[in-house]
Each structure stands twice: as C-alpha cells, then as structure tokens.
Amino acid sequence: MTKTEKFLKEAFSGESQANRMYTLFAVKSDEEGYSQAANLFRAAAEAEAVHAANHLGALKAIRSTKENINEAISGEDHEYMSMYPEMIEAAKVEKNKGAEMSFNYANKVEKIHSQLYQKILSSLGASQERFPYYVCPCCGNTVERAPPTKCPICGAEGKLFKKID
C-alpha cells in the first residue's frame, strides 16, 4: 500500500466518523431546540459524506455489486468473529456495562448482516423479489420483510423499527 492509499483510507475513516457524529449532534441540537445549530451540523455532515465518497472513489474501492457484497461479508465476519469479541471481553474486565451492551448488540447484528449479504449474494443474477428491510433503532437488528413484534436482541417494540425500502 502506498502512502497516499494509506492517507486516503485514514481520511475516509475520519470523514465517515465525522458524518455520523455530526448527524447525531444535529439530533441532539434539535432536541434542545437549537434548530440553526442542527442545520449546520446536518450541512457539515453532508459535506463530510461528500469527502468520504471522494476518498473512496480515489481508492477505486467501489467495484461490482458482487465484489462489494464480498467485501461487506468479509468486514462483517471480521467484526463479529474477531473485533467485537475482544472489545466485549475488555468491557467486561473494565466493568463498563454500557460499552459491553453496545458491543454485544453490534456483535449479534454484524453476524445477521453477514448472513443477509450471503443470502443476497447467492441470488445475484436471478430474478429478485423486492422487499423492505427493517432496522431496530436501539440495537441495529436488521430483518427482512416485516419487523418482529419485539426485537429478539434488545427487546425493543417492533413498531419502532425503521423501514428501509
């Protein structure tokens, strides 16, 4: 990997994190009644997303759908098999219950994401029915077609799931 490629990956990561952080800062500003601050956070978040997309494009990291799905499977597998188990253990040792819960939720959902990607990969090229996914706002659990009555991971009410279609 060249130095420029390393920098592009670092910049992509930083811009992506800033996008998510500013998006969440906007929600908090709205909750506190600071609508103009929220608007600025949303505008900056959008700009950071543009930067991230440009960096990823310069890396030529967006390939065919099949290659992109395989990349996603690899990332999800790494997260639930290696990354999160180590993080969960550290949180337990440090008695950080909030982090432990957050890591556990993510770990369980990353395995589901891998399975969903594998399922869609196996049907690429075939006639595909289009249906929505639903995402739990508390743990990120992702399900096909319809939300459960209650999230099996965190217990959130199914009616809270966000429809993605």
C-alpha positions in Angstrom: 0.0 0.0 0.0 1.3 3.4 -0.9 1.5 6.3 1.5 -1.3 8.1 -0.5 -3.5 5.0 -0.3 -2.9 4.8 3.5 -3.8 8.5 3.8 -6.9 8.0 1.6 -8.1 5.2 3.9 -7.4 7.3 7.0 -9.2 10.3 5.5 -12.2 8.1 4.5 -12.4 6.8 8.0 -12.2 10.3 9.6 -14.7 11.8 7.2 -17.1 8.9 7.8 -16.9 9.2 11.5 -17.4 13.0 11.3 -20.5 12.4 9.2 -22.1 10.1 11.7 -21.0 12.3 14.7 -22.4 15.5 13.2 -25.6 13.7 12.3 -26.1 12.7 15.9 -25.1 16.1 17.1 -27.9 17.5 14.9 -30.4 15.3 16.6 -29.3 16.5 20.0 -29.4 20.1 18.9 -33.0 19.6 17.6 -33.9 18.0 20.9 -32.6 21.0 22.8 -34.3 23.5 20.5 -31.3 24.8 18.6 -32.6 24.4 15.1 -29.9 26.5 13.4 -27.1 24.6 15.1 -28.8 21.4 14.0 -29.0 22.7 10.4 -25.3 23.5 10.4 -24.5 20.0 11.8 -26.6 18.4 9.1 -24.9 20.6 6.4 -21.4 19.7 7.7 -22.4 16.0 7.9 -23.4 16.1 4.3 -20.1 17.7 3.3 -18.2 15.1 5.2 -20.1 12.4 3.3 -19.1 14.0 0.0 -15.4 14.0 1.2 -15.7 10.3 2.2 -17.2 9.4 -1.1 -14.4 11.2 -3.0 -11.7 9.5 -0.9 -13.3 6.0 -1.5 -13.6 6.8 -5.2 -9.9 7.8 -5.4 -9.1 4.5 -3.8 -11.1 2.8 -6.5 -12.8 0.8 -3.7 -16.3 0.7 -5.1 -16.4 -2.2 -7.5 -19.1 -4.5 -8.9 -22.0 -5.4 -6.7 -20.7 -8.9 -6.3 -17.3 -7.7 -5.2 -18.9 -5.1 -2.9 -21.0 -7.7 -1.3 -18.0 -10.0 -0.8 -16.2 -7.0 0.8 -19.1 -6.4 3.1 -19.3 -10.1 4.1 -15.5 -10.0 4.9 -15.9 -6.9 7.1 -19.0 -8.1 8.9 -17.3 -11.5 9.6 -14.2 -9.8 10.9 -16.3 -7.7 13.2 -18.4 -10.5 14.8 -15.7 -13.2 14.8 -12.7 -11.1 16.0 -13.2 -7.4 16.6 -16.2 -7.3 18.9 -15.4 -10.4 21.0 -12.1 -8.7 22.1 -14.0 -5.5 22.8 -16.7 -7.3 24.8 -14.1 -9.0 26.9 -12.3 -5.7 27.6 -15.5 -4.0 28.6 -16.3 -6.9 31.0 -12.9 -6.7 32.6 -13.2 -3.0 32.9 -16.8 -3.3 34.2 -18.1 -0.9 31.6 -21.7 -2.2 31.2 -22.7 0.4 28.7 -19.8 -0.4 26.3 -20.4 -4.2 26.9 -24.0 -3.8 25.9 -23.2 -1.7 22.9 -20.5 -4.1 21.7 -22.8 -7.2 22.3 -25.6 -5.6 20.3 -23.3 -4.8 17.4 -21.7 -8.2 17.5 -25.0 -10.0 17.2 -26.2 -7.8 14.4 -23.0 -8.0 12.4 -23.5 -11.8 12.2 -27.0 -11.1 10.9 -25.7 -8.6 8.3 -23.2 -11.2 7.1 -26.0 -13.8 6.7 -28.2 -11.3 4.8 -25.3 -10.4 2.5 -24.6 -14.0 1.9 -28.2 -14.6 1.1 -28.4 -11.8 -1.4 -25.1 -12.8 -3.0 -26.4 -16.3 -3.7 -29.3 -14.9 -5.6 -27.5 -12.2 -7.7 -28.3 -12.6 -11.3 -31.6 -14.4 -10.6 -34.9 -12.7 -10.7 -35.2 -11.0 -7.4 -38.3 -10.0 -5.5 -38.0 -6.6 -4.0 -39.0 -6.2 -0.3 -38.1 -3.9 2.6 -35.8 -4.4 5.5 -36.5 -3.1 9.0 -33.8 -1.8 11.4 -34.2 -1.7 15.2 -33.4 1.9 16.4 -31.9 0.6 19.6 -29.5 -2.2 18.6 -29.5 -2.1 14.8 -31.0 -5.6 14.3 -31.9 -5.9 10.7 -34.7 -8.1 9.4 -36.4 -8.8 6.1 -40.0 -8.0 5.0 -41.6 -7.2 8.4 -40.5 -6.2 11.9 -40.8 -8.6 14.7 -43.3 -7.9 17.5 -40.3 -7.5 19.8 -36.6 -7.3 18.9 -35.0 -10.6 19.8 -31.7 -8.9 20.5 -32.7 -5.9 22.7 -36.4 -6.2 23.4 -37.5 -3.0 21.6 -41.0 -2.9 20.3 -41.3 -3.9 16.7 -43.4 -0.8 15.8 -40.2 1.2 16.5 -38.2 -0.5 13.7 -37.4 1.8 10.8 -38.5 0.6 7.3 -35.8 0.7 4.6 -37.1 0.3 1.1 
